[in-house]
């Protein structure tokens, strides 16, 4: 028996649990973030490869899971997807249409069980436009295989929040939001960036969602820079540059870096975001008492905002939204409910 054959052998699920699991899910363009209220939230790189029939998968892990649907279609998610050719990047797709697949990728066993009921707390940039589609994909019974385990999951409830508001609620619990005045939430992600103008009661009174303009736009700008492409001897992949934003600004497995001239690209990207914010919220600026900067790409500008009185930059911003999505009851985070 080959190692590939051993890898795809189906393992039987454990006994069925009688409790309802709770999962906060922030399926971003760069990372799929998820949290069950225990330990630290987790992330899976939001890139995938659909395996042709007859093709063996490379090694799968919890951070790079292999999903198989009832019709035999297989998808490999995460960093391992880069080992295949022509992987698919969520950042240039419609992530709402991928909601079901993204859930499966994030569905780790729960206390040894792979058959359970589930409540989901999710977010999307524009709930008014996409909430119904997300609910339709996620509610109901789901049967699939993940990393060789058979899952049978009944999603009983789906709550959809505005993306970025999870981070706002989490920041409130950390004491970062003033008791008076308005807060502008600036959520800078991989594919998009957005703002919410929130009053002291937590009501969103204005907002703006930019379909593009997140870190992928910055990465695309860098990918066309001749200083990088000439050194590579070929074109640069913006997705690999995005990965490099978190690994010392190094391109893939090379020693090439854009760090010495990053500021040239970062400056116009940063100004483009905050000039747009200023133009939209000028009538409210006198009442703004906090800019809350969050999102998985906000680390790129955190140094520029350090020491500015009105600004609070979330620590561990990649997971701030998913932490805030997880339900809180009487000031304590709820971990599970009993059916």
ZADO-1210 file (C-alpha; in nm, 4 decimals, padded with zeros to 6 digits):
<atoms>
<atom x="00.0000" y="00.0000" z="00.0000" code="UNK" pos="1"/>
<atom x="00.1447" y="00.3364" z="-00.0987" code="UNK" pos="2"/>
<atom x="00.1627" y="00.6371" z="00.1320" code="UNK" pos="3"/>
<atom x="-00.0894" y="00.8155" z="-00.0905" code="UNK" pos="4"/>
<atom x="-00.3299" y="00.5214" z="-00.0525" code="UNK" pos="5"/>
<atom x="-00.2877" y="00.5193" z="00.3233" code="UNK" pos="6"/>
<atom x="-00.3505" y="00.8927" z="00.3325" code="UNK" pos="7"/>
<atom x="-00.6914" y="00.8719" z="00.1645" code="UNK" pos="8"/>
<atom x="-00.8223" y="00.5790" z="00.3690" code="UNK" pos="9"/>
<atom x="-01.1443" y="00.6864" z="00.5394" code="UNK" pos="10"/>
<atom x="-01.1410" y="00.6855" z="00.9165" code="UNK" pos="11"/>
<atom x="-01.4655" y="00.6255" z="01.0996" code="UNK" pos="12"/>
<atom x="-01.6094" y="00.9163" z="01.2994" code="UNK" pos="13"/>
<atom x="-01.6383" y="00.9043" z="01.6749" code="UNK" pos="14"/>
<atom x="-01.9685" y="00.8810" z="01.8594" code="UNK" pos="15"/>
<atom x="-02.2284" y="01.1510" z="01.8003" code="UNK" pos="16"/>
<atom x="-02.2291" y="01.4403" z="02.0457" code="UNK" pos="17"/>
<atom x="-02.5563" y="01.5687" z="02.1928" code="UNK" pos="18"/>
<atom x="-02.4400" y="01.9284" z="02.2183" code="UNK" pos="19"/>
<atom x="-02.4410" y="02.2161" z="01.9743" code="UNK" pos="20"/>
<atom x="-02.1031" y="02.3496" z="01.8748" code="UNK" pos="21"/>
<atom x="-02.0521" y="02.7229" z="01.8190" code="UNK" pos="22"/>
<atom x="-01.8146" y="02.8508" z="01.5554" code="UNK" pos="23"/>
<atom x="-01.7198" y="03.2072" z="01.4657" code="UNK" pos="24"/>
<atom x="-01.6183" y="03.2219" z="01.1000" code="UNK" pos="25"/>
<atom x="-01.4433" y="03.5108" z="00.9259" code="UNK" pos="26"/>
<atom x="-01.3831" y="03.3841" z="00.5729" code="UNK" pos="27"/>
<atom x="-01.1549" y="03.6538" z="00.4389" code="UNK" pos="28"/>
<atom x="-00.9952" y="03.6994" z="00.0995" code="UNK" pos="29"/>
<atom x="-00.6487" y="03.6224" z="00.2338" code="UNK" pos="30"/>
<atom x="-00.7188" y="03.3983" z="00.5341" code="UNK" pos="31"/>
<atom x="-01.0078" y="03.1866" z="00.6537" code="UNK" pos="32"/>
<atom x="-01.0234" y="03.2642" z="01.0264" code="UNK" pos="33"/>
<atom x="-01.2269" y="03.0557" z="01.2703" code="UNK" pos="34"/>
<atom x="-01.2667" y="03.0180" z="01.6445" code="UNK" pos="35"/>
<atom x="-01.4696" y="02.7941" z="01.8753" code="UNK" pos="36"/>
<atom x="-01.4015" y="03.0050" z="02.1848" code="UNK" pos="37"/>
<atom x="-01.1115" y="02.7879" z="02.3001" code="UNK" pos="38"/>
<atom x="-00.7374" y="02.8625" z="02.2831" code="UNK" pos="39"/>
<atom x="-00.6319" y="03.0944" z="01.9975" code="UNK" pos="40"/>
<atom x="-00.8270" y="03.1461" z="01.6727" code="UNK" pos="41"/>
<atom x="-00.6879" y="02.9655" z="01.3701" code="UNK" pos="42"/>
<atom x="-00.6324" y="03.0619" z="01.0085" code="UNK" pos="43"/>
<atom x="-00.6078" y="02.8799" z="00.6766" code="UNK" pos="44"/>
<atom x="-00.4638" y="03.0539" z="00.3719" code="UNK" pos="45"/>
<atom x="-00.7585" y="03.1220" z="00.1395" code="UNK" pos="46"/>
<atom x="-00.6194" y="02.9501" z="-00.1673" code="UNK" pos="47"/>
<atom x="-00.7292" y="02.6143" z="-00.3037" code="UNK" pos="48"/>
<atom x="-00.6715" y="02.3620" z="-00.5800" code="UNK" pos="49"/>
<atom x="-00.9358" y="02.1350" z="-00.7288" code="UNK" pos="50"/>
<atom x="-00.7775" y="01.7964" z="-00.7844" code="UNK" pos="51"/>
<atom x="-00.8539" y="01.6143" z="-01.1106" code="UNK" pos="52"/>
<atom x="-00.9906" y="01.2617" z="-01.0802" code="UNK" pos="53"/>
<atom x="-00.7041" y="01.0159" z="-01.0520" code="UNK" pos="54"/>
<atom x="-00.4592" y="01.2728" z="-00.9097" code="UNK" pos="55"/>
<atom x="-00.3175" y="01.1970" z="-00.5662" code="UNK" pos="56"/>
<atom x="-00.3168" y="01.4818" z="-00.3176" code="UNK" pos="57"/>
<atom x="00.0019" y="01.6060" z="-00.1573" code="UNK" pos="58"/>
<atom x="00.0213" y="01.5831" z="00.2211" code="UNK" pos="59"/>
<atom x="-00.2691" y="01.7438" z="00.4029" code="UNK" pos="60"/>
<atom x="-00.2685" y="01.9021" z="00.7499" code="UNK" pos="61"/>
<atom x="-00.5126" y="02.0853" z="00.9759" code="UNK" pos="62"/>
<atom x="-00.3775" y="02.4140" z="00.8367" code="UNK" pos="63"/>
<atom x="-00.3981" y="02.2815" z="00.4804" code="UNK" pos="64"/>
<atom x="-00.6994" y="02.0484" z="00.4701" code="UNK" pos="65"/>
<atom x="-00.8221" y="01.8232" z="00.1905" code="UNK" pos="66"/>
<atom x="-01.1986" y="01.8392" z="00.1325" code="UNK" pos="67"/>
<atom x="-01.3974" y="01.5755" z="-00.0580" code="UNK" pos="68"/>
<atom x="-01.7616" y="01.6292" z="-00.1516" code="UNK" pos="69"/>
<atom x="-02.0208" y="01.3504" z="-00.1940" code="UNK" pos="70"/>
<atom x="-01.9819" y="01.3646" z="-00.5741" code="UNK" pos="71"/>
<atom x="-01.6105" y="01.2916" z="-00.5410" code="UNK" pos="72"/>
<atom x="-01.4920" y="01.6476" z="-00.6106" code="UNK" pos="73"/>
<atom x="-01.1803" y="01.7257" z="-00.4055" code="UNK" pos="74"/>
<atom x="-01.0275" y="02.0567" z="-00.2996" code="UNK" pos="75"/>
<atom x="-00.6963" y="02.1133" z="-00.1243" code="UNK" pos="76"/>
<atom x="-00.6879" y="02.4351" z="00.0784" code="UNK" pos="77"/>
<atom x="-00.4102" y="02.6377" z="00.2342" code="UNK" pos="78"/>
<atom x="-00.0372" y="02.6670" z="00.1738" code="UNK" pos="79"/>
<atom x="-00.0158" y="02.3151" z="00.0318" code="UNK" pos="80"/>
<atom x="-00.2259" y="02.4317" z="-00.2640" code="UNK" pos="81"/>
<atom x="00.0821" y="02.6173" z="-00.3881" code="UNK" pos="82"/>
<atom x="00.2387" y="02.2789" z="-00.4654" code="UNK" pos="83"/>
<atom x="-00.0034" y="02.2336" z="-00.7535" code="UNK" pos="84"/>
<atom x="-00.0246" y="02.4386" z="-01.0708" code="UNK" pos="85"/>
<atom x="-00.2934" y="02.7008" z="-01.1275" code="UNK" pos="86"/>
<atom x="-00.4336" y="02.7219" z="-00.7754" code="UNK" pos="87"/>
<atom x="-00.7387" y="02.9426" z="-00.7209" code="UNK" pos="88"/>
<atom x="-00.7170" y="03.2574" z="-00.5074" code="UNK" pos="89"/>
<atom x="-01.0252" y="03.3743" z="-00.3162" code="UNK" pos="90"/>
<atom x="-00.8958" y="03.7321" z="-00.3348" code="UNK" pos="91"/>
<atom x="-00.9892" y="03.7508" z="-00.7052" code="UNK" pos="92"/>
<atom x="-01.3165" y="03.5573" z="-00.6733" code="UNK" pos="93"/>
<atom x="-01.6581" y="03.6018" z="-00.5149" code="UNK" pos="94"/>
<atom x="-01.6054" y="03.4604" z="-00.1672" code="UNK" pos="95"/>
<atom x="-01.9792" y="03.4544" z="-00.0924" code="UNK" pos="96"/>
<atom x="-02.0214" y="03.1783" z="-00.3509" code="UNK" pos="97"/>
<atom x="-01.7526" y="02.9791" z="-00.1686" code="UNK" pos="98"/>
<atom x="-01.9171" y="02.9963" z="00.1761" code="UNK" pos="99"/>
<atom x="-01.9921" y="02.6240" z="00.1984" code="UNK" pos="100"/>
<atom x="-01.6437" y="02.5162" z="00.0919" code="UNK" pos="101"/>
<atom x="-01.4834" y="02.7638" z="00.3305" code="UNK" pos="102"/>
<atom x="-01.6881" y="02.6230" z="00.6182" code="UNK" pos="103"/>
<atom x="-01.5740" y="02.2692" z="00.5380" code="UNK" pos="104"/>
<atom x="-01.2113" y="02.3794" z="00.5316" code="UNK" pos="105"/>
<atom x="-01.2485" y="02.5245" z="00.8826" code="UNK" pos="106"/>
<atom x="-01.4404" y="02.2315" z="01.0299" code="UNK" pos="107"/>
<atom x="-01.1991" y="02.0566" z="01.2638" code="UNK" pos="108"/>
<atom x="-01.3191" y="01.7635" z="01.4802" code="UNK" pos="109"/>
<atom x="-01.4900" y="01.8722" z="01.7986" code="UNK" pos="110"/>
<atom x="-01.3881" y="01.6770" z="02.1088" code="UNK" pos="111"/>
<atom x="-01.3137" y="01.3843" z="01.8794" code="UNK" pos="112"/>
<atom x="-01.6510" y="01.4041" z="01.7056" code="UNK" pos="113"/>
<atom x="-01.7236" y="01.4685" z="01.3400" code="UNK" pos="114"/>
<atom x="-02.1009" y="01.4472" z="01.3688" code="UNK" pos="115"/>
<atom x="-02.2682" y="01.7328" z="01.5551" code="UNK" pos="116"/>
<atom x="-02.5045" y="02.0309" z="01.5361" code="UNK" pos="117"/>
<atom x="-02.3559" y="02.3728" z="01.4750" code="UNK" pos="118"/>
<atom x="-02.4374" y="02.7417" z="01.5226" code="UNK" pos="119"/>
<atom x="-02.2343" y="02.9774" z="01.3015" code="UNK" pos="120"/>
<atom x="-02.1542" y="03.3437" z="01.3616" code="UNK" pos="121"/>
<atom x="-02.0166" y="03.4830" z="01.0374" code="UNK" pos="122"/>
<atom x="-01.9432" y="03.8186" z="00.8796" code="UNK" pos="123"/>
<atom x="-01.9538" y="03.9717" z="00.5337" code="UNK" pos="124"/>
<atom x="-01.8758" y="04.3231" z="00.4077" code="UNK" pos="125"/>
<atom x="-02.2330" y="04.3827" z="00.2889" code="UNK" pos="126"/>
<atom x="-02.4927" y="04.1775" z="00.4801" code="UNK" pos="127"/>
<atom x="-02.7850" y="04.3500" z="00.3084" code="UNK" pos="128"/>
<atom x="-02.6595" y="04.2151" z="-00.0234" code="UNK" pos="129"/>
<atom x="-02.5145" y="03.8778" z="00.0770" code="UNK" pos="130"/>
<atom x="-02.6718" y="03.7575" z="00.4024" code="UNK" pos="131"/>
<atom x="-02.9470" y="03.5527" z="00.2359" code="UNK" pos="132"/>
<atom x="-02.7013" y="03.3811" z="00.0010" code="UNK" pos="133"/>
<atom x="-02.4705" y="03.2920" z="00.2902" code="UNK" pos="134"/>
<atom x="-02.7576" y="03.1540" z="00.4969" code="UNK" pos="135"/>
<atom x="-02.8832" y="02.9497" z="00.2035" code="UNK" pos="136"/>
<atom x="-02.5419" y="02.7900" z="00.1594" code="UNK" pos="137"/>
<atom x="-02.4763" y="02.7203" z="00.5250" code="UNK" pos="138"/>
<atom x="-02.8073" y="02.6210" z="00.6868" code="UNK" pos="139"/>
<atom x="-02.9040" y="02.2548" z="00.6896" code="UNK" pos="140"/>
<atom x="-02.7252" y="01.9205" z="00.6777" code="UNK" pos="141"/>
<atom x="-02.3715" y="01.8916" z="00.5397" code="UNK" pos="142"/>
<atom x="-02.1960" y="01.5639" z="00.4583" code="UNK" pos="143"/>
<atom x="-01.8357" y="01.5721" z="00.3397" code="UNK" pos="144"/>
<atom x="-01.4889" y="01.4378" z="00.4108" code="UNK" pos="145"/>
<atom x="-01.2100" y="01.6465" z="00.5570" code="UNK" pos="146"/>
<atom x="-00.8612" y="01.5042" z="00.5887" code="UNK" pos="147"/>
<atom x="-00.9987" y="01.1521" z="00.5514" code="UNK" pos="148"/>
<atom x="-01.2684" y="01.1907" z="00.8192" code="UNK" pos="149"/>
<atom x="-01.6374" y="01.1645" z="00.7384" code="UNK" pos="150"/>
<atom x="-01.8391" y="01.4624" z="00.8661" code="UNK" pos="151"/>
<atom x="-02.2099" y="01.4929" z="00.9170" code="UNK" pos="152"/>
<atom x="-02.2907" y="01.8432" z="01.0435" code="UNK" pos="153"/>
<atom x="-02.6314" y="02.0012" z="01.0939" code="UNK" pos="154"/>
<atom x="-02.6096" y="02.3805" z="01.0830" code="UNK" pos="155"/>
<atom x="-02.9080" y="02.4980" z="01.2859" code="UNK" pos="156"/>
<atom x="-02.8378" y="02.8697" z="01.3040" code="UNK" pos="157"/>
<atom x="-02.6446" y="03.1271" z="01.1017" code="UNK" pos="158"/>
<atom x="-02.5966" y="03.4832" z="01.2277" code="UNK" pos="159"/>
<atom x="-02.4349" y="03.7271" z="00.9843" code="UNK" pos="160"/>
<atom x="-02.2717" y="04.0495" z="01.1064" code="UNK" pos="161"/>
<atom x="-02.1161" y="04.3404" z="00.9217" code="UNK" pos="162"/>
<atom x="-01.7479" y="04.2678" z="00.8670" code="UNK" pos="163"/>
<atom x="-01.5410" y="04.4871" z="01.0961" code="UNK" pos="164"/>
<atom x="-01.8070" y="04.5129" z="01.3652" code="UNK" pos="165"/>
<atom x="-01.6737" y="04.2011" z="01.5328" code="UNK" pos="166"/>
<atom x="-01.3466" y="04.3881" z="01.5809" code="UNK" pos="167"/>
<atom x="-01.5408" y="04.6875" z="01.7169" code="UNK" pos="168"/>
<atom x="-01.7160" y="04.4731" z="01.9795" code="UNK" pos="169"/>
<atom x="-01.3883" y="04.3050" z="02.0734" code="UNK" pos="170"/>
<atom x="-01.2202" y="04.6455" z="02.1061" code="UNK" pos="171"/>
<atom x="-01.5034" y="04.7555" z="02.3366" code="UNK" pos="172"/>
<atom x="-01.4299" y="04.4634" z="02.5661" code="UNK" pos="173"/>
<atom x="-01.0625" y="04.5646" z="02.5668" code="UNK" pos="174"/>
<atom x="-01.1533" y="04.9228" z="02.6646" code="UNK" pos="175"/>
<atom x="-01.0312" y="05.0775" z="02.3383" code="UNK" pos="176"/>
<atom x="-01.3590" y="05.2522" z="02.2482" code="UNK" pos="177"/>
<atom x="-01.4416" y="05.5842" z="02.4220" code="UNK" pos="178"/>
<atom x="-01.7781" y="05.6148" z="02.5964" code="UNK" pos="179"/>
<atom x="-01.8692" y="05.9237" z="02.3938" code="UNK" pos="180"/>
<atom x="-01.8361" y="06.0392" z="02.0371" code="UNK" pos="181"/>
<atom x="-01.8105" y="05.8487" z="01.7119" code="UNK" pos="182"/>
<atom x="-01.5718" y="05.5685" z="01.6191" code="UNK" pos="183"/>
<atom x="-01.4550" y="05.5044" z="01.2635" code="UNK" pos="184"/>
<atom x="-01.3666" y="05.1385" z="01.2162" code="UNK" pos="185"/>
<atom x="-01.1066" y="05.0963" z="00.9416" code="UNK" pos="186"/>
<atom x="-01.0803" y="04.7291" z="00.8420" code="UNK" pos="187"/>
<atom x="-00.8020" y="04.6644" z="00.5910" code="UNK" pos="188"/>
<atom x="-00.8100" y="04.3155" z="00.4477" code="UNK" pos="189"/>
<atom x="-00.6458" y="04.1200" z="00.1716" code="UNK" pos="190"/>
<atom x="-00.8853" y="04.2032" z="-00.1085" code="UNK" pos="191"/>
<atom x="-01.1009" y="04.4827" z="00.0302" code="UNK" pos="192"/>
<atom x="-01.0990" y="04.7572" z="00.2871" code="UNK" pos="193"/>
<atom x="-01.4005" y="04.9075" z="00.4551" code="UNK" pos="194"/>
<atom x="-01.5081" y="05.1640" z="00.7100" code="UNK" pos="195"/>
<atom x="-01.7972" y="05.1868" z="00.9562" code="UNK" pos="196"/>
<atom x="-01.8952" y="05.5061" z="01.1383" code="UNK" pos="197"/>
<atom x="-02.0319" y="05.3939" z="01.4745" code="UNK" pos="198"/>
<atom x="-02.1910" y="05.6102" z="01.7424" code="UNK" pos="199"/>
<atom x="-02.1532" y="05.5668" z="02.1184" code="UNK" pos="200"/>
<atom x="-02.4542" y="05.3344" z="02.1290" code="UNK" pos="201"/>
<atom x="-02.2963" y="05.0992" z="01.8765" code="UNK" pos="202"/>
<atom x="-02.5221" y="05.1945" z="01.5850" code="UNK" pos="203"/>
<atom x="-02.3664" y="05.2131" z="01.2378" code="UNK" pos="204"/>
<atom x="-02.4661" y="05.5526" z="01.0991" code="UNK" pos="205"/>
<atom x="-02.2542" y="05.5494" z="00.7822" code="UNK" pos="206"/>
<atom x="-02.0255" y="05.3047" z="00.6050" code="UNK" pos="207"/>
<atom x="-01.8186" y="05.2443" z="00.2958" code="UNK" pos="208"/>
<atom x="-01.7088" y="04.9132" z="00.1431" code="UNK" pos="209"/>
<atom x="-01.4366" y="04.9178" z="-00.1205" code="UNK" pos="210"/>
<atom x="-01.4564" y="04.6033" z="-00.3323" code="UNK" pos="211"/>
<atom x="-01.0867" y="04.6362" z="-00.4100" code="UNK" pos="212"/>
<atom x="-00.7993" y="04.8318" z="-00.2590" code="UNK" pos="213"/>
<atom x="-00.6835" y="04.5927" z="00.0133" code="UNK" pos="214"/>
<atom x="-00.3346" y="04.4466" z="00.0377" code="UNK" pos="215"/>
<atom x="-00.3760" y="04.2708" z="-00.2968" code="UNK" pos="216"/>
<atom x="-00.3761" y="04.6096" z="-00.4686" code="UNK" pos="217"/>
<atom x="-00.0515" y="04.7013" z="-00.2925" code="UNK" pos="218"/>
<atom x="00.0947" y="04.3631" z="-00.3873" code="UNK" pos="219"/>
<atom x="-00.0100" y="04.4114" z="-00.7504" code="UNK" pos="220"/>
<atom x="00.1637" y="04.7490" z="-00.7574" code="UNK" pos="221"/>
<atom x="00.4839" y="04.5921" z="-00.6263" code="UNK" pos="222"/>
<atom x="00.4557" y="04.3010" z="-00.8719" code="UNK" pos="223"/>
<atom x="00.4966" y="04.5408" z="-01.1656" code="UNK" pos="224"/>
<atom x="00.8089" y="04.7041" z="-01.0228" code="UNK" pos="225"/>
<atom x="01.1032" y="04.6323" z="-01.2526" code="UNK" pos="226"/>
<atom x="01.3401" y="04.6085" z="-00.9575" code="UNK" pos="227"/>
<atom x="01.1622" y="04.2879" z="-00.8592" code="UNK" pos="228"/>
<atom x="01.0772" y="04.1430" z="-01.1991" code="UNK" pos="229"/>
<atom x="01.4296" y="04.2026" z="-01.3350" code="UNK" pos="230"/>
<atom x="01.5804" y="04.0273" z="-01.0344" code="UNK" pos="231"/>
<atom x="01.3365" y="03.7369" z="-01.0726" code="UNK" pos="232"/>
<atom x="01.3832" y="03.7184" z="-01.4470" code="UNK" pos="233"/>
<atom x="01.0088" y="03.6710" z="-01.4839" code="UNK" pos="234"/>
<atom x="00.6778" y="03.8202" z="-01.3754" code="UNK" pos="235"/>
<atom x="00.5957" y="03.8406" z="-01.0039" code="UNK" pos="236"/>
<atom x="00.2854" y="03.6815" z="-00.8493" code="UNK" pos="237"/>
<atom x="00.0891" y="03.9299" z="-00.6306" code="UNK" pos="238"/>
<atom x="-00.0316" y="03.6421" z="-00.4125" code="UNK" pos="239"/>
<atom x="00.3253" y="03.5445" z="-00.3262" code="UNK" pos="240"/>
<atom x="00.3974" y="03.9092" z="-00.2484" code="UNK" pos="241"/>
<atom x="00.0975" y="03.9089" z="-00.0125" code="UNK" pos="242"/>
<atom x="00.2489" y="03.6070" z="00.1622" code="UNK" pos="243"/>
<atom x="00.5735" y="03.8012" z="00.1842" code="UNK" pos="244"/>
<atom x="00.4005" y="04.0847" z="00.3691" code="UNK" pos="245"/>
<atom x="00.3974" y="03.8514" z="00.6709" code="UNK" pos="246"/>
<atom x="00.7395" y="03.6934" z="00.6248" code="UNK" pos="247"/>
<atom x="00.9844" y="03.9823" z="00.6182" code="UNK" pos="248"/>
<atom x="00.8906" y="04.1021" z="00.2692" code="UNK" pos="249"/>
<atom x="01.0730" y="03.8113" z="00.1025" code="UNK" pos="250"/>
<atom x="00.9482" y="03.6751" z="-00.2304" code="UNK" pos="251"/>
<atom x="00.8603" y="03.3051" z="-00.1925" code="UNK" pos="252"/>
<atom x="01.1719" y="03.0879" z="-00.1405" code="UNK" pos="253"/>
<atom x="01.4098" y="03.3398" z="-00.2926" code="UNK" pos="254"/>
<atom x="01.6148" y="03.5927" z="-00.0995" code="UNK" pos="255"/>
<atom x="01.4678" y="03.8781" z="-00.3011" code="UNK" pos="256"/>
<atom x="01.3005" y="04.1554" z="-00.1031" code="UNK" pos="257"/>
<atom x="01.1159" y="04.4753" z="-00.1805" code="UNK" pos="258"/>
<atom x="01.1694" y="04.6086" z="00.1716" code="UNK" pos="259"/>
<atom x="01.4194" y="04.8851" z="00.0700" code="UNK" pos="260"/>
<atom x="01.1637" y="05.0485" z="-00.1602" code="UNK" pos="261"/>
<atom x="00.8363" y="04.9338" z="00.0001" code="UNK" pos="262"/>
<atom x="00.7617" y="05.2880" z="00.1217" code="UNK" pos="263"/>
<atom x="00.7358" y="05.4127" z="-00.2373" code="UNK" pos="264"/>
<atom x="00.4356" y="05.1877" z="-00.2970" code="UNK" pos="265"/>
<atom x="00.3040" y="05.1952" z="00.0589" code="UNK" pos="266"/>
<atom x="00.2802" y="05.5739" z="00.0694" code="UNK" pos="267"/>
<atom x="00.0333" y="05.6089" z="-00.2175" code="UNK" pos="268"/>
<atom x="-00.1676" y="05.3072" z="-00.0958" code="UNK" pos="269"/>
<atom x="-00.1924" y="05.4489" z="00.2567" code="UNK" pos="270"/>
<atom x="-00.2845" y="05.7980" z="00.1363" code="UNK" pos="271"/>
<atom x="-00.5469" y="05.6594" z="-00.0998" code="UNK" pos="272"/>
<atom x="-00.7261" y="05.4878" z="00.1885" code="UNK" pos="273"/>
<atom x="-00.7208" y="05.7765" z="00.4341" code="UNK" pos="274"/>
<atom x="-00.7994" y="06.0474" z="00.1803" code="UNK" pos="275"/>
<atom x="-01.1111" y="05.8500" z="00.0894" code="UNK" pos="276"/>
<atom x="-01.2037" y="05.8223" z="00.4577" code="UNK" pos="277"/>
<atom x="-01.1548" y="06.1947" z="00.5160" code="UNK" pos="278"/>
<atom x="-01.3665" y="06.2859" z="00.2135" code="UNK" pos="279"/>
<atom x="-01.6556" y="06.0650" z="00.3188" code="UNK" pos="280"/>
<atom x="-01.6649" y="06.1508" z="00.6877" code="UNK" pos="281"/>
<atom x="-01.5764" y="06.5223" z="00.6825" code="UNK" pos="282"/>
<atom x="-01.9186" y="06.6262" z="00.8226" code="UNK" pos="283"/>
<atom x="-01.8673" y="06.3946" z="01.1233" code="UNK" pos="284"/>
<atom x="-01.4998" y="06.4562" z="01.2030" code="UNK" pos="285"/>
<atom x="-01.5643" y="06.6990" z="01.4887" code="UNK" pos="286"/>
<atom x="-01.7408" y="06.4180" z="01.6763" code="UNK" pos="287"/>
<atom x="-01.4929" y="06.1379" z="01.5995" code="UNK" pos="288"/>
<atom x="-01.3113" y="06.0302" z="01.9160" code="UNK" pos="289"/>
<atom x="-01.1467" y="05.7137" z="01.7841" code="UNK" pos="290"/>
<atom x="-01.0160" y="05.5561" z="01.4655" code="UNK" pos="291"/>
<atom x="-01.0070" y="05.1807" z="01.5221" code="UNK" pos="292"/>
<atom x="-00.7688" y="05.0213" z="01.2707" code="UNK" pos="293"/>
<atom x="-00.7984" y="04.6468" z="01.2250" code="UNK" pos="294"/>
<atom x="-00.7878" y="04.3729" z="00.9624" code="UNK" pos="295"/>
<atom x="-00.5253" y="04.1242" z="00.8504" code="UNK" pos="296"/>
<atom x="-00.3329" y="04.3833" z="00.6455" code="UNK" pos="297"/>
<atom x="-00.3371" y="04.6672" z="00.8975" code="UNK" pos="298"/>
<atom x="00.0107" y="04.5717" z="01.0219" code="UNK" pos="299"/>
<atom x="00.1439" y="04.7288" z="00.7025" code="UNK" pos="300"/>
<atom x="00.0509" y="05.0765" z="00.8275" code="UNK" pos="301"/>
<atom x="00.0624" y="05.0333" z="01.2057" code="UNK" pos="302"/>
<atom x="00.3996" y="05.2097" z="01.2387" code="UNK" pos="303"/>
<atom x="00.2635" y="05.5166" z="01.0581" code="UNK" pos="304"/>
<atom x="-00.0175" y="05.5449" z="01.3134" code="UNK" pos="305"/>
<atom x="00.1832" y="05.4806" z="01.6287" code="UNK" pos="306"/>
<atom x="00.1508" y="05.7594" z="01.8840" code="UNK" pos="307"/>
<atom x="-00.1428" y="05.9316" z="01.7144" code="UNK" pos="308"/>
<atom x="-00.3946" y="06.0166" z="01.9848" code="UNK" pos="309"/>
<atom x="-00.7119" y="05.9379" z="01.7897" code="UNK" pos="310"/>
<atom x="-00.5875" y="05.6038" z="01.6563" code="UNK" pos="311"/>
<atom x="-00.6040" y="05.2618" z="01.8163" code="UNK" pos="312"/>
<atom x="-00.4505" y="04.9771" z="01.6176" code="UNK" pos="313"/>
<atom x="-00.5735" y="04.6343" z="01.7241" code="UNK" pos="314"/>
<atom x="-00.3135" y="04.3936" z="01.8519" code="UNK" pos="315"/>
<atom x="-00.3337" y="04.0619" z="01.6667" code="UNK" pos="316"/>
<atom x="-00.5569" y="04.2389" z="01.4097" code="UNK" pos="317"/>
<atom x="-00.5857" y="03.9302" z="01.1901" code="UNK" pos="318"/>
<atom x="-00.8144" y="03.7692" z="01.4486" code="UNK" pos="319"/>
<atom x="-00.9884" y="04.0686" z="01.6057" code="UNK" pos="320"/>
<atom x="-01.3020" y="04.0342" z="01.3942" code="UNK" pos="321"/>
<atom x="-01.3477" y="03.6612" z="01.4502" code="UNK" pos="322"/>
<atom x="-01.2955" y="03.7034" z="01.8264" code="UNK" pos="323"/>
<atom x="-01.5665" y="03.9682" z="01.8356" code="UNK" pos="324"/>
<atom x="-01.8066" y="03.7539" z="01.6334" code="UNK" pos="325"/>
<atom x="-01.8095" y="03.4831" z="01.8987" code="UNK" pos="326"/>
<atom x="-02.1174" y="03.5358" z="02.1195" code="UNK" pos="327"/>
<atom x="-02.0907" y="03.6826" z="02.4672" code="UNK" pos="328"/>
<atom x="-02.3478" y="03.6199" z="02.7409" code="UNK" pos="329"/>
<atom x="-02.3474" y="03.8321" z="03.0573" code="UNK" pos="330"/>
<atom x="-01.9963" y="03.9545" z="02.9827" code="UNK" pos="331"/>
<atom x="-01.8495" y="03.6058" z="02.9400" code="UNK" pos="332"/>
<atom x="-01.7821" y="03.4278" z="02.6136" code="UNK" pos="333"/>
<atom x="-02.0224" y="03.1462" z="02.5472" code="UNK" pos="334"/>
<atom x="-01.8507" y="02.8223" z="02.4517" code="UNK" pos="335"/>
<atom x="-02.1425" y="02.5899" z="02.3836" code="UNK" pos="336"/>
<atom x="-02.5118" y="02.5344" z="02.4395" code="UNK" pos="337"/>
<atom x="-02.6791" y="02.2117" z="02.5339" code="UNK" pos="338"/>
<atom x="-02.9622" y="02.0926" z="02.3161" code="UNK" pos="339"/>
</atoms>
